[in-house]
């Protein structure tokens, strides 16, 4: 019988990373458990706190494996209910390039990719050069230990594999250059989003120090465009719970949720944990489930929750999105969409082919770009709604392409012109808002994601 060890390990989900796992160690012999977990490539994040963050998103599986080994050594193990749920979850990679593999075989391929990643991270595999072959990243490197072989690597993250081996770095580099001379770059490739997320998850943090909440000042009443962003995820959850005609679909990395209307012609994408200035919501409408999109509307991460809620209400009501396809943008539509602003005293101005309506306090505006409206096939931002110094430096922004239904735009104008709400007053809020808004918003890139 294995003697008991005075060590207790509590496994739990990571507080910020969607798939990483934490281990908190206690007991006079906690060092025994720590050494066992470090040997399994867990990283120390704080005193007696370790993190398992992988690029294959299989942390719950390997945490369960670690728990079984610790128990066999006589160490007491606790697994929280939320982590146990993740361990029991059955999922698979969507569009996996090797569909003939079983789930266990897929895990083995991913684990081999993880080992390559770890060897690079720990300095055991030196990458000499990398390139993009038109489909994925390829690289050439040499193991500084083990066999000392040079290797040709193909793929990224959980799909990276050793595609070929060479007896020397010179032989490997010559072979690599002969194929990828034009795209060849020295050193390793830039980190992928998955690799960066794993690094952040392993960052030092303190799970033992409780932070006392500061006293909250009295709430203040502000125009809706100055409201706090609120909880976008809770907003989407409430919307989907009450509108069964939309089907929820969440990606494998848990960073994106898609809400698809039963007609398959209206789709909402919510990217979670998005920086304030980047696109967090995208709404797109299609004439048929397989046609090109007819119009698209996007909103950044700092968009106030009441504004988004009003938008979702219009989408749920139908409110023209399924009948406005192909409607031209004319003067009548622009007038109808902006009438609430004119009635509320917003100031109108024009600069070339751009027409603006600015709130009386100068903190928000709506812009119509007549040039973009004349090029409907380019999906240019015909409408821009913002709060902050201007549409080029917004605190938050909504953009809409040509053919976006006037009913949606009118509804947004109405709420911006007339609705107020409360927010928690915070010392220095105005100064922080100005500083944040002074930086230009980075360009928004749309990334494709795999689902699980």
Buried (B, 14 or more C-beta within 10 A) or exposed (E): EEEEBEBBBBBBBBEEBBBBBBBBBEBEBBEBBBEBBEEBBBBBBBEBBBBBBBBBBBBBBBBBEBBEBBEEBBBBBEBBEEBBEBBEEEEEBEEBEEEEBEEEEBBEBBBBBBBBBBBBBEEEBBBBBBBEEEEEBBBBBBBEEEEEBBBBBBBBBBBBEBEEEBEEBEEBBEBBBEEBEEEBEEEBBEEBEBBEBBEEBBEEBEBEEEEEEEEEEEEEEBBBBBBBBBEBEEBBBEBBEEBEEBEBBBBBBBBBBBBBBEEEBBBBBBBBBBEBBBBBBBBBBBEEEEEEBBBBBBBBBBBBBBBBBBBBBBBBEBBBBBEBBEBEBEEEBBEBBBBBBBEBEBEEEEEEEBBBBBBEEEBBBBBBBBEBBBEBEEBBBBBBBBBBBBBEBBBBBBBBBBBBBBBBBBBBBBBBBEBEBEBEEEEEBEEEBEEBBEEEBEEBEEEEBEBB
